[in-house]
Amino acid sequence: MTEKPQKRKNGMAAEIEKLAVSGHLSPPRWMSRPEKHDFHRVIEARKAVGNPVLRTEYELLVDHVECRSRLAALRTLLRRALRDAKDYAPSEKHAANLILQMNSTTSLSRRLARELGLSAATRIPEKPPAPSTPNRQDTET
């Protein structure tokens, strides 16, 4: 019997398979330098609170970083569109569309952050501060 040759996996599936072998999460090659920096920042933040990013959360993390990058680009475009809207009426419509895109991108980013455990609602609670003794000032009369 002859064995069938295995198909080579491309794209994200290959990245995830590589992660399963190496155990190290690295950003995809197509990410820009600032996106890769944010990718590593999120991994370190999760490690710092004792909740490391799992391999199963890899795609979610990539989507979150890409969404935050897209939001920064939209903010830049919106500033430019609002500046141009003073002189050119169709820019007002363009600015309104950018605002809608920013709103939907922001909500997506927040949802992804919640799923990754990065938002305030899902943070691991810290130890409560030790109770302090109140300062007593004895007043003698």
Disulfide bonds with the S-S distance in Angstrom:
none
